[in-house]
Amino acid sequence: MPKSPLDWTRAGFTGWGVWQLAARYTYLDLKSLGINGGRVHDVTAGVNWFLNPNTKVQFNYFVSARRGFAPPADNLIHGFATRLAIDF
C-alpha cells in the first residue's frame, strides 16, 4: 500500500506512489536426448511503479544471449516492455 498514492486534483498531481526496482537472471538449456537446441542466458532489469493500491505500471529492459550449436546460431537480443495492471 503506497503511503502517498498518486492522486489528481484540480490543483495538479499529489503524491508519488511507490517505486520498486527488480532484477532477474534466467538460464535455459535446450539440450536433451541428443537434441542440441543451444542455451539461453537472459538478464532483466525492471522498475515497478505502484500509483495507488489498484494500479501498477511496469517497465522492463532485457538482454538475451542465445548460444547455439554453431556460430551462426548465436544471437544477442535487446528488448523493452511495459505493462499496466489495474485491479478492480
Biopython code that builds the backbone (N, CA, C, O; Angstrom):
import numpy as np
from Bio.PDB.StructureBuilder import StructureBuilder

atoms = [
    (1, "MET", "N", (0.840, -1.182, 0.000)),
    (1, "MET", "CA", (0.000, 0.000, 0.000)),
    (1, "MET", "C", (0.889, 1.253, 0.000)),
    (1, "MET", "O", (1.690, 1.442, 0.915)),
    (2, "PRO", "N", (0.753, 2.084, -0.998)),
    (2, "PRO", "CA", (1.517, 3.336, -1.006)),
    (2, "PRO", "C", (1.072, 4.262, 0.121)),
    (2, "PRO", "O", (-0.123, 4.489, 0.309)),
    (3, "LYS", "N", (2.037, 4.795, 0.871)),
    (3, "LYS", "CA", (1.709, 5.763, 1.926)),
    (3, "LYS", "C", (1.281, 7.098, 1.338)),
    (3, "LYS", "O", (0.509, 7.837, 1.949)),
    (4, "SER", "N", (1.791, 7.405, 0.139)),
    (4, "SER", "CA", (1.459, 8.650, -0.527)),
    (4, "SER", "C", (1.019, 8.339, -1.965)),
    (4, "SER", "O", (1.783, 8.567, -2.903)),
    (5, "PRO", "N", (-0.219, 7.814, -2.152)),
    (5, "PRO", "CA", (-0.646, 7.435, -3.506)),
    (5, "PRO", "C", (-0.747, 8.633, -4.440)),
    (5, "PRO", "O", (-1.034, 9.755, -4.024)),
    (6, "LEU", "N", (-0.505, 8.360, -5.698)),
    (6, "LEU", "CA", (-0.629, 9.393, -6.718)),
    (6, "LEU", "C", (-2.110, 9.736, -6.872)),
    (6, "LEU", "O", (-2.953, 8.849, -7.006)),
    (7, "ASP", "N", (-2.409, 11.014, -6.853)),
    (7, "ASP", "CA", (-3.799, 11.462, -6.963)),
    (7, "ASP", "C", (-3.833, 12.712, -7.828)),
    (7, "ASP", "O", (-2.891, 13.505, -7.826)),
    (8, "TRP", "N", (-4.915, 12.883, -8.561)),
    (8, "TRP", "CA", (-5.070, 14.050, -9.410)),
    (8, "TRP", "C", (-6.193, 14.905, -8.867)),
    (8, "TRP", "O", (-7.309, 14.432, -8.655)),
    (9, "THR", "N", (-5.882, 16.170, -8.645)),
    (9, "THR", "CA", (-6.876, 17.134, -8.194)),
    (9, "THR", "C", (-6.873, 18.314, -9.156)),
    (9, "THR", "O", (-6.077, 18.353, -10.094)),
    (10, "ARG", "N", (-7.744, 19.257, -8.931)),
    (10, "ARG", "CA", (-7.764, 20.447, -9.789)),
    (10, "ARG", "C", (-6.467, 21.246, -9.682)),
    (10, "ARG", "O", (-6.092, 21.961, -10.610)),
    (11, "ALA", "N", (-5.790, 21.119, -8.549)),
    (11, "ALA", "CA", (-4.528, 21.832, -8.345)),
    (11, "ALA", "C", (-3.354, 21.114, -9.014)),
    (11, "ALA", "O", (-2.275, 21.693, -9.141)),
    (12, "GLY", "N", (-3.547, 19.870, -9.441)),
    (12, "GLY", "CA", (-2.478, 19.098, -10.073)),
    (12, "GLY", "C", (-2.315, 17.752, -9.397)),
    (12, "GLY", "O", (-3.195, 17.295, -8.667)),
    (13, "PHE", "N", (-1.176, 17.124, -9.649)),
    (13, "PHE", "CA", (-0.907, 15.812, -9.079)),
    (13, "PHE", "C", (-0.331, 15.944, -7.677)),
    (13, "PHE", "O", (0.444, 16.859, -7.398)),
    (14, "THR", "N", (-0.715, 15.025, -6.796)),
    (14, "THR", "CA", (-0.158, 14.947, -5.446)),
    (14, "THR", "C", (0.292, 13.508, -5.208)),
    (14, "THR", "O", (-0.262, 12.573, -5.787)),
    (15, "GLY", "N", (1.283, 13.339, -4.368)),
    (15, "GLY", "CA", (1.784, 12.007, -4.040)),
    (15, "GLY", "C", (2.678, 11.437, -5.129)),
    (15, "GLY", "O", (2.661, 11.889, -6.274)),
    (16, "TRP", "N", (3.466, 10.427, -4.743)),
    (16, "TRP", "CA", (4.405, 9.786, -5.670)),
    (16, "TRP", "C", (4.128, 8.307, -5.870)),
    (16, "TRP", "O", (4.705, 7.696, -6.770)),
    (17, "GLY", "N", (3.275, 7.721, -5.071)),
    (17, "GLY", "CA", (3.100, 6.278, -5.140)),
    (17, "GLY", "C", (4.316, 5.590, -4.546)),
    (17, "GLY", "O", (4.983, 6.146, -3.672)),
    (18, "VAL", "N", (4.605, 4.392, -5.012)),
    (18, "VAL", "CA", (5.759, 3.626, -4.527)),
    (18, "VAL", "C", (6.537, 3.118, -5.736)),
    (18, "VAL", "O", (5.948, 2.642, -6.706)),
    (19, "TRP", "N", (7.865, 3.221, -5.673)),
    (19, "TRP", "CA", (8.754, 2.735, -6.732)),
    (19, "TRP", "C", (9.463, 1.477, -6.241)),
    (19, "TRP", "O", (9.859, 1.398, -5.078)),
    (20, "GLN", "N", (9.623, 0.505, -7.119)),
    (20, "GLN", "CA", (10.280, -0.755, -6.770)),
    (20, "GLN", "C", (11.240, -1.130, -7.888)),
    (20, "GLN", "O", (10.873, -1.076, -9.062)),
    (21, "LEU", "N", (12.465, -1.510, -7.540)),
    (21, "LEU", "CA", (13.453, -1.972, -8.518)),
    (21, "LEU", "C", (13.497, -3.493, -8.505)),
    (21, "LEU", "O", (13.364, -4.116, -7.452)),
    (22, "ALA", "N", (13.685, -4.082, -9.673)),
    (22, "ALA", "CA", (13.720, -5.537, -9.775)),
    (22, "ALA", "C", (14.812, -5.958, -10.747)),
    (22, "ALA", "O", (15.138, -5.228, -11.683)),
    (23, "ALA", "N", (15.373, -7.139, -10.520)),
    (23, "ALA", "CA", (16.379, -7.712, -11.417)),
    (23, "ALA", "C", (16.196, -9.220, -11.442)),
    (23, "ALA", "O", (15.787, -9.829, -10.454)),
    (24, "ARG", "N", (16.511, -9.816, -12.603)),
    (24, "ARG", "CA", (16.332, -11.263, -12.734)),
    (24, "ARG", "C", (17.353, -11.803, -13.722)),
    (24, "ARG", "O", (17.670, -11.161, -14.723)),
    (25, "TYR", "N", (17.864, -12.996, -13.424)),
    (25, "TYR", "CA", (18.734, -13.728, -14.343)),
    (25, "TYR", "C", (18.079, -15.083, -14.612)),
    (25, "TYR", "O", (17.625, -15.748, -13.681)),
    (26, "THR", "N", (18.030, -15.493, -15.884)),
    (26, "THR", "CA", (17.421, -16.764, -16.261)),
    (26, "THR", "C", (18.382, -17.525, -17.162)),
    (26, "THR", "O", (19.042, -16.944, -18.024)),
    (27, "TYR", "N", (18.449, -18.828, -16.949)),
    (27, "TYR", "CA", (19.274, -19.703, -17.773)),
    (27, "TYR", "C", (18.394, -20.848, -18.273)),
    (27, "TYR", "O", (17.631, -21.429, -17.503)),
    (28, "LEU", "N", (18.501, -21.172, -19.568)),
    (28, "LEU", "CA", (17.715, -22.248, -20.158)),
    (28, "LEU", "C", (18.630, -23.101, -21.018)),
    (28, "LEU", "O", (19.276, -22.594, -21.934)),
    (29, "ASP", "N", (18.687, -24.396, -20.726)),
    (29, "ASP", "CA", (19.490, -25.343, -21.507)),
    (29, "ASP", "C", (18.531, -26.189, -22.344)),
    (29, "ASP", "O", (17.697, -26.914, -21.802)),
    (30, "LEU", "N", (18.655, -26.090, -23.662)),
    (30, "LEU", "CA", (17.746, -26.782, -24.570)),
    (30, "LEU", "C", (18.341, -28.063, -25.150)),
    (30, "LEU", "O", (17.877, -28.553, -26.180)),
    (31, "LYS", "N", (19.367, -28.607, -24.493)),
    (31, "LYS", "CA", (19.959, -29.873, -24.924)),
    (31, "LYS", "C", (19.269, -31.005, -24.171)),
    (31, "LYS", "O", (19.197, -30.994, -22.942)),
    (32, "SER", "N", (18.759, -31.990, -24.928)),
    (32, "SER", "CA", (18.093, -33.113, -24.294)),
    (32, "SER", "C", (18.004, -34.293, -25.262)),
    (32, "SER", "O", (17.617, -34.124, -26.419)),
    (33, "LEU", "N", (18.352, -35.454, -24.799)),
    (33, "LEU", "CA", (18.217, -36.700, -25.565)),
    (33, "LEU", "C", (18.803, -36.591, -26.975)),
    (33, "LEU", "O", (18.166, -36.990, -27.950)),
    (34, "GLY", "N", (19.991, -36.062, -27.076)),
    (34, "GLY", "CA", (20.675, -35.970, -28.358)),
    (34, "GLY", "C", (20.268, -34.784, -29.214)),
    (34, "GLY", "O", (20.801, -34.620, -30.312)),
    (35, "ILE", "N", (19.350, -33.958, -28.756)),
    (35, "ILE", "CA", (18.939, -32.764, -29.489)),
    (35, "ILE", "C", (19.697, -31.580, -28.915)),
    (35, "ILE", "O", (19.608, -31.302, -27.719)),
    (36, "ASN", "N", (20.445, -30.881, -29.764)),
    (36, "ASN", "CA", (21.237, -29.747, -29.310)),
    (36, "ASN", "C", (20.510, -28.465, -29.707)),
    (36, "ASN", "O", (20.710, -27.949, -30.806)),
    (37, "GLY", "N", (19.673, -27.958, -28.818)),
    (37, "GLY", "CA", (18.913, -26.742, -29.089)),
    (37, "GLY", "C", (19.607, -25.476, -28.643)),
    (37, "GLY", "O", (19.093, -24.381, -28.871)),
    (38, "GLY", "N", (20.761, -25.596, -28.014)),
    (38, "GLY", "CA", (21.507, -24.432, -27.561)),
    (38, "GLY", "C", (21.174, -24.042, -26.136)),
    (38, "GLY", "O", (20.493, -24.769, -25.414)),
    (39, "ARG", "N", (21.666, -22.886, -25.751)),
    (39, "ARG", "CA", (21.464, -22.359, -24.391)),
    (39, "ARG", "C", (21.070, -20.888, -24.483)),
    (39, "ARG", "O", (21.466, -20.183, -25.411)),
    (40, "VAL", "N", (20.290, -20.440, -23.511)),
    (40, "VAL", "CA", (19.853, -19.048, -23.471)),
    (40, "VAL", "C", (20.162, -18.477, -22.092)),
    (40, "VAL", "O", (19.798, -19.067, -21.075)),
    (41, "HIS", "N", (20.835, -17.332, -22.061)),
    (41, "HIS", "CA", (21.073, -16.562, -20.837)),
    (41, "HIS", "C", (20.272, -15.273, -20.975)),
    (41, "HIS", "O", (20.350, -14.603, -22.005)),
    (42, "ASP", "N", (19.511, -14.923, -19.956)),
    (42, "ASP", "CA", (18.647, -13.744, -20.024)),
    (42, "ASP", "C", (18.820, -12.921, -18.749)),
    (42, "ASP", "O", (18.764, -13.457, -17.642)),
    (43, "VAL", "N", (19.030, -11.622, -18.913)),
    (43, "VAL", "CA", (19.117, -10.692, -17.786)),
    (43, "VAL", "C", (18.034, -9.634, -17.975)),
    (43, "VAL", "O", (17.922, -9.030, -19.041)),
    (44, "THR", "N", (17.238, -9.416, -16.928)),
    (44, "THR", "CA", (16.149, -8.440, -16.976)),
    (44, "THR", "C", (16.313, -7.452, -15.831)),
    (44, "THR", "O", (16.579, -7.848, -14.697)),
    (45, "ALA", "N", (16.155, -6.167, -16.127)),
    (45, "ALA", "CA", (16.131, -5.113, -15.109)),
    (45, "ALA", "C", (14.793, -4.398, -15.237)),
    (45, "ALA", "O", (14.347, -4.099, -16.345)),
    (46, "GLY", "N", (14.156, -4.127, -14.111)),
    (46, "GLY", "CA", (12.830, -3.532, -14.183)),
    (46, "GLY", "C", (12.564, -2.517, -13.093)),
    (46, "GLY", "O", (13.226, -2.487, -12.056)),
    (47, "VAL", "N", (11.571, -1.687, -13.364)),
    (47, "VAL", "CA", (11.073, -0.708, -12.403)),
    (47, "VAL", "C", (9.560, -0.872, -12.354)),
    (47, "VAL", "O", (8.889, -0.853, -13.386)),
    (48, "ASN", "N", (9.034, -1.034, -11.151)),
    (48, "ASN", "CA", (7.594, -1.101, -10.941)),
    (48, "ASN", "C", (7.155, 0.167, -10.224)),
    (48, "ASN", "O", (7.794, 0.598, -9.264)),
    (49, "TRP", "N", (6.078, 0.754, -10.685)),
    (49, "TRP", "CA", (5.546, 1.971, -10.078)),
    (49, "TRP", "C", (4.109, 1.698, -9.659)),
    (49, "TRP", "O", (3.222, 1.550, -10.499)),
    (50, "PHE", "N", (3.893, 1.635, -8.350)),
    (50, "PHE", "CA", (2.559, 1.444, -7.797)),
    (50, "PHE", "C", (1.961, 2.828, -7.570)),
    (50, "PHE", "O", (2.321, 3.511, -6.611)),
    (51, "LEU", "N", (1.050, 3.243, -8.445)),
    (51, "LEU", "CA", (0.466, 4.574, -8.360)),
    (51, "LEU", "C", (-0.477, 4.697, -7.166)),
    (51, "LEU", "O", (-0.476, 5.707, -6.462)),
    (52, "ASN", "N", (-1.277, 3.663, -6.949)),
    (52, "ASN", "CA", (-2.205, 3.589, -5.824)),
    (52, "ASN", "C", (-2.421, 2.109, -5.530)),
    (52, "ASN", "O", (-1.816, 1.279, -6.209)),
    (53, "PRO", "N", (-3.244, 1.734, -4.562)),
    (53, "PRO", "CA", (-3.400, 0.312, -4.251)),
    (53, "PRO", "C", (-3.944, -0.537, -5.405)),
    (53, "PRO", "O", (-3.840, -1.762, -5.355)),
    (54, "ASN", "N", (-4.516, 0.075, -6.431)),
    (54, "ASN", "CA", (-5.138, -0.684, -7.510)),
    (54, "ASN", "C", (-4.444, -0.578, -8.864)),
    (54, "ASN", "O", (-4.865, -1.241, -9.811)),
    (55, "THR", "N", (-3.399, 0.229, -8.987)),
    (55, "THR", "CA", (-2.776, 0.468, -10.290)),
    (55, "THR", "C", (-1.261, 0.331, -10.204)),
    (55, "THR", "O", (-0.618, 0.858, -9.295)),
    (56, "LYS", "N", (-0.701, -0.404, -11.191)),
    (56, "LYS", "CA", (0.750, -0.601, -11.245)),
    (56, "LYS", "C", (1.210, -0.464, -12.686)),
    (56, "LYS", "O", (0.560, -0.973, -13.599)),
    (57, "VAL", "N", (2.336, 0.225, -12.894)),
    (57, "VAL", "CA", (2.970, 0.339, -14.205)),
    (57, "VAL", "C", (4.335, -0.335, -14.096)),
    (57, "VAL", "O", (5.087, -0.073, -13.157)),
    (58, "GLN", "N", (4.653, -1.208, -15.061)),
    (58, "GLN", "CA", (5.932, -1.921, -15.059)),
    (58, "GLN", "C", (6.731, -1.550, -16.302)),
    (58, "GLN", "O", (6.184, -1.449, -17.400)),
    (59, "PHE", "N", (8.030, -1.349, -16.115)),
    (59, "PHE", "CA", (8.967, -1.087, -17.198)),
    (59, "PHE", "C", (10.081, -2.128, -17.088)),
    (59, "PHE", "O", (10.721, -2.226, -16.041)),
    (60, "ASN", "N", (10.327, -2.903, -18.142)),
    (60, "ASN", "CA", (11.366, -3.924, -18.137)),
    (60, "ASN", "C", (12.274, -3.775, -19.347)),
    (60, "ASN", "O", (11.810, -3.523, -20.459)),
    (61, "TYR", "N", (13.578, -3.934, -19.116)),
    (61, "TYR", "CA", (14.574, -3.998, -20.182)),
    (61, "TYR", "C", (15.272, -5.344, -20.047)),
    (61, "TYR", "O", (15.674, -5.726, -18.948)),
    (62, "PHE", "N", (15.420, -6.064, -21.152)),
    (62, "PHE", "CA", (16.075, -7.363, -21.065)),
    (62, "PHE", "C", (17.093, -7.540, -22.180)),
    (62, "PHE", "O", (16.986, -6.954, -23.257)),
    (63, "VAL", "N", (18.082, -8.369, -21.880)),
    (63, "VAL", "CA", (19.110, -8.777, -22.841)),
    (63, "VAL", "C", (19.165, -10.294, -22.787)),
    (63, "VAL", "O", (19.372, -10.877, -21.723)),
    (64, "SER", "N", (18.980, -10.931, -23.936)),
    (64, "SER", "CA", (19.043, -12.388, -24.032)),
    (64, "SER", "C", (20.176, -12.778, -24.969)),
    (64, "SER", "O", (20.315, -12.231, -26.063)),
    (65, "ALA", "N", (20.980, -13.731, -24.521)),
    (65, "ALA", "CA", (22.076, -14.248, -25.346)),
    (65, "ALA", "C", (21.804, -15.717, -25.621)),
    (65, "ALA", "O", (21.735, -16.527, -24.698)),
    (66, "ARG", "N", (21.651, -16.055, -26.893)),
    (66, "ARG", "CA", (21.416, -17.437, -27.289)),
    (66, "ARG", "C", (22.698, -18.007, -27.854)),
    (66, "ARG", "O", (23.297, -17.431, -28.763)),
    (67, "ARG", "N", (23.111, -19.120, -27.325)),
    (67, "ARG", "CA", (24.308, -19.806, -27.799)),
    (67, "ARG", "C", (23.867, -21.116, -28.431)),
    (67, "ARG", "O", (23.450, -22.041, -27.734)),
    (68, "GLY", "N", (23.961, -21.191, -29.744)),
    (68, "GLY", "CA", (23.561, -22.388, -30.466)),
    (68, "GLY", "C", (24.708, -23.361, -30.629)),
    (68, "GLY", "O", (25.793, -23.164, -30.081)),
    (69, "PHE", "N", (24.456, -24.412, -31.387)),
    (69, "PHE", "CA", (25.485, -25.419, -31.603)),
    (69, "PHE", "C", (26.469, -25.022, -32.692)),
    (69, "PHE", "O", (27.501, -25.672, -32.859)),
    (70, "ALA", "N", (26.161, -23.955, -33.439)),
    (70, "ALA", "CA", (27.067, -23.464, -34.485)),
    (70, "ALA", "C", (27.128, -21.932, -34.381)),
    (70, "ALA", "O", (26.135, -21.319, -33.991)),
    (71, "PRO", "N", (28.249, -21.301, -34.715)),
    (71, "PRO", "CA", (28.379, -19.847, -34.573)),
    (71, "PRO", "C", (27.287, -19.020, -35.246)),
    (71, "PRO", "O", (26.906, -17.995, -34.682)),
    (72, "PRO", "N", (26.746, -19.400, -36.434)),
    (72, "PRO", "CA", (25.684, -18.561, -36.992)),
    (72, "PRO", "C", (24.418, -18.528, -36.136)),
    (72, "PRO", "O", (23.579, -17.644, -36.304)),
    (73, "ALA", "N", (24.277, -19.486, -35.222)),
    (73, "ALA", "CA", (23.067, -19.553, -34.396)),
    (73, "ALA", "C", (23.163, -18.663, -33.149)),
    (73, "ALA", "O", (22.187, -18.543, -32.408)),
    (74, "ASP", "N", (24.319, -18.040, -32.908)),
    (74, "ASP", "CA", (24.471, -17.190, -31.733)),
    (74, "ASP", "C", (23.802, -15.838, -31.976)),
    (74, "ASP", "O", (24.025, -15.199, -33.004)),
    (75, "ASN", "N", (22.983, -15.413, -31.023)),
    (75, "ASN", "CA", (22.260, -14.153, -31.151)),
    (75, "ASN", "C", (22.301, -13.379, -29.845)),
    (75, "ASN", "O", (22.446, -13.962, -28.771)),
    (76, "LEU", "N", (22.174, -12.079, -29.943)),
    (76, "LEU", "CA", (22.011, -11.203, -28.789)),
    (76, "LEU", "C", (20.766, -10.368, -29.043)),
    (76, "LEU", "O", (20.683, -9.659, -30.046)),
    (77, "ILE", "N", (19.805, -10.450, -28.146)),
    (77, "ILE", "CA", (18.521, -9.775, -28.328)),
    (77, "ILE", "C", (18.327, -8.770, -27.201)),
    (77, "ILE", "O", (18.497, -9.108, -26.030)),
    (78, "HIS", "N", (17.971, -7.530, -27.552)),
    (78, "HIS", "CA", (17.638, -6.489, -26.590)),
    (78, "HIS", "C", (16.146, -6.210, -26.711)),
    (78, "HIS", "O", (15.600, -6.206, -27.814)),
    (79, "GLY", "N", (15.491, -5.979, -25.586)),
    (79, "GLY", "CA", (14.061, -5.693, -25.646)),
    (79, "GLY", "C", (13.621, -4.783, -24.511)),
    (79, "GLY", "O", (14.285, -4.676, -23.480)),
    (80, "PHE", "N", (12.483, -4.131, -24.728)),
    (80, "PHE", "CA", (11.902, -3.261, -23.720)),
    (80, "PHE", "C", (10.403, -3.561, -23.677)),
    (80, "PHE", "O", (9.761, -3.686, -24.720)),
    (81, "ALA", "N", (9.858, -3.674, -22.485)),
    (81, "ALA", "CA", (8.440, -3.990, -22.339)),
    (81, "ALA", "C", (7.817, -3.113, -21.245)),
    (81, "ALA", "O", (8.470, -2.770, -20.259)),
    (82, "THR", "N", (6.570, -2.766, -21.436)),
    (82, "THR", "CA", (5.816, -2.045, -20.415)),
    (82, "THR", "C", (4.490, -2.771, -20.192)),
    (82, "THR", "O", (3.965, -3.422, -21.095)),
    (83, "ARG", "N", (3.963, -2.648, -18.984)),
    (83, "ARG", "CA", (2.670, -3.222, -18.640)),
    (83, "ARG", "C", (1.918, -2.267, -17.751)),
    (83, "ARG", "O", (2.511, -1.536, -16.958)),
    (84, "LEU", "N", (0.624, -2.279, -17.887)),
    (84, "LEU", "CA", (-0.254, -1.529, -16.996)),
    (84, "LEU", "C", (-1.214, -2.536, -16.373)),
    (84, "LEU", "O", (-1.939, -3.231, -17.084)),
    (85, "ALA", "N", (-1.218, -2.612, -15.054)),
    (85, "ALA", "CA", (-2.101, -3.535, -14.342)),
    (85, "ALA", "C", (-3.079, -2.727, -13.503)),
    (85, "ALA", "O", (-2.682, -1.876, -12.707)),
    (86, "ILE", "N", (-4.364, -3.007, -13.694)),
    (86, "ILE", "CA", (-5.411, -2.342, -12.922)),
    (86, "ILE", "C", (-6.248, -3.420, -12.246)),
    (86, "ILE", "O", (-6.781, -4.310, -12.910)),
    (87, "ASP", "N", (-6.360, -3.338, -10.948)),
    (87, "ASP", "CA", (-7.142, -4.282, -10.159)),
    (87, "ASP", "C", (-8.454, -3.616, -9.767)),
    (87, "ASP", "O", (-8.453, -2.621, -9.041)),
    (88, "PHE", "N", (-9.566, -4.153, -10.241)),
    (88, "PHE", "CA", (-10.852, -3.542, -9.891)),
    (88, "PHE", "C", (-11.836, -4.588, -9.428)),
    (88, "PHE", "O", (-12.973, -4.259, -9.092)),
]
sb = StructureBuilder()
sb.init_structure("model")
sb.init_model(0)
sb.init_chain("A")
sb.init_seg("    ")
for serial, (resi, resn, name, xyz) in enumerate(atoms, 1):
    if name == "N":
        sb.init_residue(resn, " ", resi, " ")
    sb.init_atom(name, np.array(xyz, "f"), 0.0, 1.0, " ", f" {name:<3s}", serial, name[0])
structure = sb.get_structure()
